[in-house]
Amino acid sequence: MSNAFQIVLINASRRKFLSTTNMHRHIMLPVEEVDISAVRYRPQPVKAPRLAGFMLKLFVWLLETPVIGPLIIYTVKQQNRFKQMLHDTVIPEKPMFKPEFPSQDPETGVGVLDQEAVPSARVQSVLEYLVPYGTTCQSTNGAQNMPLYWTIRDYAHAYRSGSVTPSIVAERVILVIEEWNKKHPSMPWLVSFSAEEVRRQSAASTQRFEEGKPLSILDGIFMPIKDDIDCLPYPTKDGTTWLHEVRAVNQDAVSVAKLRGCGVIFIGKANMHELGLGTSGSNPNYGTPRNPHSIDRYTGGSSSGPAAIVASGLCPAAIGTDGGGSVRIPSSLCGIVGLKTTYGRTDMTGSVCDCGTVEVIGPIAATVEDVLLLYSAILGPSAADRDSLKPPAPCVPSLLPNDRSHALRSLRLGKYSEWFNDVYSDDISRTCENVLNLLSDTYGCTTTEIVLPELHEMQISHSVSIGSEQLCSLNPDSRKLSQLTLDIRINVALFRTFSATDYIAAQRLRRRLMHYHMEAFKRVDVIVTPTTGVTAPVIPTDALRSGESNLKLTGELMRFVVAANLLGLPAISVPVGHDRQGLPIGLQLIGRPWEEATIIRLASAVEELCASSRNRPSTFFDVLH
């Protein structure tokens, strides 16, 4: 989810958006009258200091002090132009309280899945669209000539050939997890784990293979579940020390139940940024997860544990949640694949934030193929979303080379260059630009320059939306909020200042931003950006005990991800290489509503083109062989 202070400054002089009527009142032009050709991208830094250690504690104490606290919040909001945008500006559009998608033509060159079918049947049907097993092009691990990562189909082949059983793999997984606790620095990727439970599930899977009755290609696949998604027999803590005391878990989340019905083995609940309200993955409650590519670096958040576990090779896939890049950011920083689906494509029932309008459950995996398999298992809207959003039938792309090449030949990629290049290091923009050139040279994809106005306003709208929804869910437990970690208490202090009029203004902005993006999608099929504006940051020593508040870093990590959450669009992060320090770089593909198949197809092509550019992390566990 979002760190609520990531808001960037709004440039008050942009007369192409605002018509000034007096010194303190501005009127935005109706969205249809905005002159897109006059838009200029102006990067603006977040105005807030980095805080850690004693200074962080002092700041939070002052923030929660009567009189002083409100003055601090007022100053921060003034510096970052909250008041100007939410109070002093007339926004002519009607509010959009959750994504509303315009009608559009169906995807072409895709297969249609039956979302009413049992998940195992959907997963089986997807296999028809994959390259025959054993012929997939993967990068290899140097002289050992091994695949960079073992895939779901590698595990399935090993089980069916009898070379290994789920119970044997379980013992290897358990050994690694138990050794984590002895390491220094520790590798706290899981917050709830039971070796007995893993052995029980593995024994049942092993027996199914012995009887020749595996439930699906996912049978025997080991997976962690992010700690904000219900998964029996574990409590759901949401990264806190207390949520499980006030919120009982009586059954699996819908997505977990679907995967369990396919034979997935759940290894436990994965660590995360507390309440999902952070982008670094820092968690002083349970320890900060370490990035497998460099253990002195953050994994990114908030799905920090799931991404680190997959990147380390311990499990081929995981499930996370994404309310402000929380699947895509850690996937990018850890060098793996993360999919954020269209809002309403998956059922959020059984997750902590199942009533929000920006968050979805999404798969994380080492390969695009495995993301597709998980997506096919968990898709299916809730009854309420089916009635209100009326989603079209989910589709799957053919990843067979000839089919994929034919479909990509006419694909139009949209690039907003000034935004695209607003990154901390030119390693990121250059690497991502090279991928676009490869797509053009190999498949004939065309890249078209687009403009997306009001990106700074989008940050405000997203922050107010997610902050208000989060605070609403926390209100019944307000007496527990003093037990939250320090950086989260800063967020909560800001959330409490959002008024009903702020929320409505944010939803008016949401409608404007949906219009701009849908206009862009009339000219292009996919919007392409780097996933993050920075690669994995160093974990400062002073942040380990009590965390940190680093709003500049938050802005860099979230620069490109917010549109998919606020507008409900599908987006995927795929690894495309490394920077000069050997840290992974991710490319983000944003699609039209409901067009997961299109971005998955393109991600598969990108993955193949960049296969030789991916490196195995320094912390890696081969539990299959």
Phi, psi and omega in degrees: 000182186274143160280120194292350180260024182278003189297135177261163183293145174262130180279108187289348183269006184282083186291347175291342177253321190242137173250113187281127179256334171201187189298328187242003185235132181233147178239121177284141173295145172307143189302327181290342183263357181292131179275098183300325183294341181267358184288135174233131180280123180235100179297137180228131181283152172290137179259092177191143182279156168284135182229138176203166176059223184299320182295325177293316179297318180295318181298315180295320178300315178294322182296328182263011178266131178305145180076302182294314182303308178301327178293321178296312180299317180301317182295314181297318180292324177295315182298329183255015168064030173301308186299317182301318185279319188268334185248323189260005184241132174272119181252111191286342185284155174286153180293148171240102190280346168204163185307133173239118187259131177290157177293151182206165178289149179292157176296151179249157178065036182230161171261150182259132178260149177269104183289350176270348180289161176294145184305321182297326178289322177296315180300318179298320182292331179294330182302333180293340184260003181259155174299137180311141185302137179099350181248000181292136180276115174235152171290156184243165183266070173057225187295335180289344178053039178255152174302149180302318176224144170283132183265173177302318180290334173295315177298314182300318179296317180297319179294316184287333178278347179083007181288340178201160178238160175303326180293323177294315179297322180302318180295324178292319179296314180299318180299315179298313183299317181292329178288335178305319184294344182262351185282154172224116000289157181291160180240072189282071182277336178244145176249341176223127185206140176222112178300322180298318180293319178297318179296321180297312179296321182292322178297319179295320178293317179301319179296321178297321178292321178297327179273358181072029184229051176297149185285329181187181176296342179272356181296130180083005179275126183273134183214140167269157178239130179303147190285011171249015180237130183290132180208107180294147005265020189270150172286159173253113184257342181058032179079000181265177175261000191223345188300324181295344178282338183245353182227106182279150174252112183253343179202165178294149166300156182304315181297320179294318179299321179296317179291322178298323177292344176266358177096010180296142177256119183267123184272350179143189182261129186270146180300159182198163171295133187308128182060008183072013187262050178192159186248352181274328186096002179297136176210095179296339181295317186238001184099149182271121179301144181259146181282125181300336179283337178194110191289354175266011183244154173291155172274339193089159183217176012265352180277059187289310180299311179304316182293318181295321181295317179293315182297330181283351181087357183294323176225146180283344185202166180204170175238131177230187174233153186222104176248344178202047182090013190290344170266317187285322181298305179294329176297318179295312183291336181259001174076034179229191187250135178222131183248126169255116185279169173301142176302125180095354180285327178242156182270121182273359183304128181097005171253159185299322183253056184277002179245008181280174182244004181237350189251144175222162171273139182214154181275148174235133181205168180283339183224158178296320179304317182288326173300318180297318179296317179293318178303317181295333180281321189264350185295162181127120184283164169290164180299320181294317179291326178298321181285321186272322184266337181048060183295141174290167179301138179292146183239159178230137179276151169279124178262010173295137190307313183294317179296317182295316181299319180296317182291326183283341185302326183257009185286135180251122181259135179256129181228123173263093194303316182297322176288314181306322185268003180276074184230161183292322182232138178290350171304321184290306183294322180294316179297316180293322177297321178299325179295319178298321178294321178296320178296321178293314183291324186273318187243347183085015176298140178257144177250124182246136177286129178234168175230134178239100183291161168061040178292328177291320176298327178297322178298320178295312182301317180294317183296316179293321182294306184290324179294317180294318179295321179294316180297322178301318180289336181271341186307317180298341182244035186299333180290343181270352189293337177291347179271358178287159177290164192296316183293329178288326178294330174296315179300314182298322178299321178290316181305322183293344179268354178285128180261173176298323179291326174299315183297317180294320177298321179297324180285333172294318176297323180302319180295319178299315183292326175297319179299313181300317182290321179292328174295319178297322182288352171286338182256335183226164180261329182219137173264130187244131177215164161299155177286317180229160179271001181208150173275181190305120182282156174293142174276110181293143180300322183285358180261351187290321186279316186234010178081189179209160171243109183230088189285332175295316178298319178302315178299321180290323180287329186261001190307322189251355192263342193292326184304319182296327180281309182297322184260358176074021186276151175284145179207149180223141173253130181231135182289139184230003180150198184222156176275187184298337180268004180082016181267142185295150175238136180246146173252132180258135176242120180252129184247173173295160176307134175073003184259054175299323183300320182296314182286331177291320177299313180294320178299323178297318178295318178298316180302316180293318180295330185257010185305318183286350182268353181270139178243145174291138180293157180294330174259106185216141180236121175263097183263356182270327182233000000 
